[in-house]
Amino acid sequence: MAVYTDVAAEDLAEFLKGYEIGELLSYKGIAEGVENSNFLLHTSKGAFILTLYEKRVAVGDLPYFLSLMAHLAERGVRCPQPARNRKGEVYSELAGRPAAIINFLEGMWPRRPNAAHCTGVGEALAKMHLAGSDFPMFRKNPLSVEGWRPLFDLAASRADSVAPGLQDFIARELDQLEARWPKDLPLGVIHADLFPDNVFFLGDKLSGLIDFPFSCNDILAYDAAICLNAWCFEPDHSFNVTKARALLNAYGRERQLSDTEQEALPLLARGSALRFLLTRLVDFLNVPPGALVKPKDPLEYVRKLRFHQSVSSVRDYGLTQPGFAA
């Protein structure tokens, strides 16, 4: 979450007249993350989150994201629900941006995830994959393997200004992943961005999944690989096998990964690391004027990618039993 577009109080109050969520009492920007502008609203009827969609989010994709949240919630997945305005629309426009309001979920995201948090995430991710199996809408992942080279082209000429040799390092990895990326793994609805700041907990109990603007249809096991990168590395960039085992075992108890998916996991983790390296690199090199947040360090994902390049099998993620049995 972040704030790139400021909103005047009088404009927001006028905007809220189109909804039945009460009168504006207070609001504040949420300055975390790098993708959209987010505000916590307090109205006479409760607390809500206002999101102004920016950057990579196309207006035409909003019905997919917002409908998916409703679909998942109907099937028991804890996630926010979009508020419809008086015209029945789930989004409209504010400050020149498409905007949506969702209900507020209680909880906090874990600043220092532990194994219990990873267990909750693995279980919730698998349940989300199962619940999304009959979601009728389709959205191709624009940030899957076909989208990585265009991102690289945007940053390649300046990559070595971030770290010497970075351009060549990315180019070689991209060539390998494009040649080896699996084409026969189970597909479905994925979150595609399930980082700690997109998962709320009350204590060690997961209270909800948020922030679905990257959700799409892609390889299900790729979503698990994203979580390995997001949840299982320590601040010193070392890989925590205990967390990985907890996350993947919890996933496997809800939705067992096939042998083929398990074999592909190291490659999928490399792809996940490259995807976030590239988007962070592009963001780092193109900070919008007046942005209130600092772009995240792309080199964090160089270190993660190097780790996954050294992985020979799923056993290096702490798993020895087929099917991720407990």
N, C-alpha and C positions, 0 to 999 in steps of 0.2 A: 504494500500500500504506500501511497505517497500523495503529495500535493504539487501539481504542476500548474493548475488553473485555479486562480483564486475566485471566490464567489462573494459578492456583496450581500450583506444581510437583507437589504430590501429586495434584491432579486430572488434570494432564496425564499423569503416569506411569500412573495408573489407566486413563485413556482409551486410551493406547497398548497396553495389554494386549489390546485388541480387534483389534490389527493384528499382522502378522508383519514388522515393520520393525525389530525389536530393542528393547533397553532404552534409556530416555532417559539421555543423558549430559549434555546442556546444551541450553538454548534461550534465545532473546532476541527481543524484539519488533522489528519492522521499521517504523520511524516515518517513512514516506513515503506521500504520496497522501492521499485523503480518504474512501475507500469502505468497506473491510473491515479487520478486524483480522488481521494476519499475523505469523507467527513463524518464525524459522529454527530448525529442530530438528537436533541432532546425536544420533544413536543409535548403538548398537553395530553397526548395519548400514549406516551412511552418513548423508547429509544430506538433509533433506526440508523442504518448506514446509507449514506448517499455516495454513489460512485459516478464520477465523470470519466468516460472511457476515452483513452488517448492512445497515441502511438500505434501499436500493432492491432488494435481491436477495430474491426470493420463493423459499421452499423448493421449490415446485413446478417452478421453472426449473432447479434444480441438475442434474437428469439431462441436460438439453439441453447445458449448458456442459461438463459432464464427459465426456459421450459425444462431443461435438464434438471435444474435444482428442484422444481416442483415435482417432477417425475421421481427423483430419488427420494425425496421426503415422503412421498406417498408409499414408498416401499421400505420405509424404516431407516433410511440413511439420514443421520443428523446433519442438516445443512440449512442455510437461510432460505427464506421464501421472498420472492419479489412482490412488492406492493403494486397493485394496478391503480392507475389514475382514474378520474371520473369518466374518461372515455373508454375505459377497459384496457388501456395499453400498459405494457410492462416497462416501457421506457419512453422518454420524451427528450426534450432538449433544454439545456441550461448552460449559460455562458458560452454558447457556441459549440457545446459538446453534447453527444448523446449521454443521457443520464438515467440512472435507475435507483430506486430505493428498495432496500431489503430490510427485513426485521433483524434486530440485534440479538446475537447469540451470547449467552453468558459464558464466561471462561476467559482464560489467558493463554497465549501461545508460549511454549516453553523456551526460555532463553538458553537453558542448558539441558537438552534432551537426555533422558536416561533410558535404560533398557525397557522400563515399564511404558514410557511414552512410545518407544519403537514398537512394542507389542500392540499397543492401541492403534497405531498408524497402520501396521500390517493388516490387522483384522478389519479396520474400517475401509482400507483400500480394496481388499478382496470383496467385501460386502458391496461396495460401490460398483465394482466390475460386474458382479452378479445382478445387482439391481438395474444396471444399465443395459442388460442383455436384450430387453424388449423396448428400448427407447426408439421411437420410430424415425427420428431425425438423423441426418448424417452431416458431419463436417470433417473434411480432410484436414489432417494436421499440417499446417503451413510451415511448421518448424521441425518436421521430420527430415529424414536424410536428403530428400530432394530440395529442401530449403536451405541447407547448410552452405552450399557453394555460393549462392547469391549473397548470403551474409558475409562470407569470407571475402568476396569481391569488394564489398563495401569497406572492409577494414584492412585488406592485405597490404596496401601501399604504406600504411602507417603503423602496422603491427610491431615492427622492430623498434619503434619509438617507445613502446610500452615495455618490451624486453628484447634484448638482442637475440636473434635467431627464431623469434616467435613465428614469423611468417612461414619459414620453412618447416617448422615443427607442425603447424596446423596443416599445411599443404600435404605433407606426407601422411598424416593421420586421416585427413579427408579422403585422399585417394584410396587408402586401405578400407575405410568404412563403406565408401560407395561401392567398392568391388565385392565386399563380403556381407553386406547388410541382408539379414534373413527376409525371405519373402513368403514363408509358409507357416508362420506362427499364428496362433489364435488372435483375432482382432475384436475390438469392441470399444465401448466408451471409456476414455481415460481422463483423468484430471489434468495430467501433464505439468503440474506445477505445485505438487503437494510438499512444500517446504514447511519448516516449523512455524513460520508466521502465517500459514494458511490452515493451521489446525489448532483448535482451542481445547483446553483441558480445564477441568475443575479438580485440582490435585493431580493425581495420576490417571483420572478417568476422562476419557475423551468426550468432549461435549459437542463438537461439531467440526465439519469441514467447510471452509469458506473459499471465496475467490476463484471462480470458475471460468474466467475469460480465456484460458488456454485449453479448456476441455475440448475434446475432439474424438474422432475415431482413429485408432491406431493399434499397434501391437500391445496387448495387455501387459505382457511381461516387461515391456519398456517402461511402463508406469512404476513397476517395482524397482527397476534399475534407477529411475530418477530418485526414488526414495532412498536407495542406498547412498547416493551422492549427497542428498539433502540432509540425512539424519545420522549417518554412521561414520562421519569423520569428526575428529576432535579439533579444538581451536589450534593445536599445533600441527594440524593436517595429517595426523596419523589415523589409520583406519581402525575403528573399534569393532572387532569381530563379534564381541558379545552383543552389541546393538544390532549388527547385521543378522546374527542368528535369531535374535528375538523377533525382529521385523519379518524375516522371511518365514520362520516357523509359524508365526501368527497368521500370515497370509495363507500359507499352505493348509492350515486347519480349516479355513473357509473355502478356499478355491485351490485345489492342488495343481501345481504346475507340472506339465508333462516333462518327460525326459528331454525332449527337444528344446523346450523353453528353458530348462535348467542349463543345458549345454550352451545355449545362446546368451545366458545372462552376462558373462564377462564382456562380450561384444556389445550388448545393449547398454551396459554401464559405461563403456567407452563412448558410445554414441551420445548418451545422455550428458556425459562430461563435456564432450565437444560442443553440443548444442548450447549449453549454458556458458561455456567459454566464449563462443562466438557472439551470443546476444549481449553478454556483459562487455565484450570488447567493443562492439559497435556502440553501446551506450556510453562506455568510458570515453570514446573518441568523439562523441557527439552529444555532450551534455547541453540540454536546452537552456537558453539564457533565462536567468531568474529562477531556475529550479531550486526547490527548498530541500532537496535530498542529495546526498553524495552518491555517485554511482558505485556499485559494488566492484570489488577487485576481481578482474578477469583472471589474474594469475593464480587465484585459489583453485581454479578448475584446470590449470596446467598441472598442478601437483596431484589433483585427483585423477586426472587422465593418465599420468605416468604410473600411478598405482595400478589402475585397471589394466594397463598395458603389461604389467608384470604378473597378472593373475592367469593361472593356467587352467583352472576349473572352478566350478561352483564351490568346491571344498575350501578354497581360499577365502570364501565368505563365511566360513565357520560351519558349513553344512556337510554332514557325512551320510545322512540317511535319505534315500530316495523319497520323493513326494513331500518333503518338508514335514515329516511327522514330528510330533512333539518329542 
